[in-house]
Amino acid sequence: MYRRIKFSEELIEKRFYSVALKILETAMVLHTNEFKIYEQISKCYILLANFKEALTILYKYLVNNPNSVEALMKIGISILLILTYFVILLGDAYFLKKELNNSLDNYLKCKSLDNNNPNVLKKIAKVYLCSSPVEFSNALNYLNQALKIIEEEKECEKSDIIILISILIY
């Protein structure tokens, strides 16, 4: 079971969501009370933009395990991710219509939901760059924040690799 979960996580990382979904659905039939399987299936559905199924699968687990705080938390997080996704799309739509103030408002809402999302920070910077030359410093500020987060994520990956190597050596 855990090999299937690990393999599905690797597939999700490589963006093979549909394949991972098939593996996880098979695992779910065999292990009906393993929350990690439901969580990964929900994640696949979110990444495939099938939000109804993402929430339905977590709800299915919750019905069978009504005292699961973990499932309730994941449902809340999933709803937040879905909401953020839609608000970003709304901001993108306003940007395409050249309604920069509305676009900026939506991106700033996303930032309040997920302060460490470098893609949202880059979108805010883009709106400021398109707004007026006066907003150039704001654009640079948001781009610097996005770059800092991206660099921190890379540092975390490097430290994970160093830890794994040190474990293997000792």
Sequence and secondary structure as in RCSB ss.txt:
>XXXX:A:sequence
MYRRIKFSEELIEKRFYSVALKILETAMVLHTNEFKIYEQISKCYILLANFKEALTILYKYLVNNPNSVEALMKI
GISILLILTYFVILLGDAYFLKKELNNSLDNYLKCKSLDNNNPNVLKKIAKVYLCSSPVEFSNALNYLNQALKII
EEEKECEKSDIIILISILIY
>XXXX:A:secstr
 HHHHHHHHHHHHTT HHHHHHHHHHHHHH TT HHHHHHHHHHHHHTT HHHHHHHHHHHHHH TT HHHHHHH
HHHHHHHHHHHHHHHHHHHHHTT HHHHHHHHHHHHHH TT HHHHHHHHHHHHHH GGGHHHHHHHHHHHHHHH
HHHHHHHHHHHHHHHHHHH 
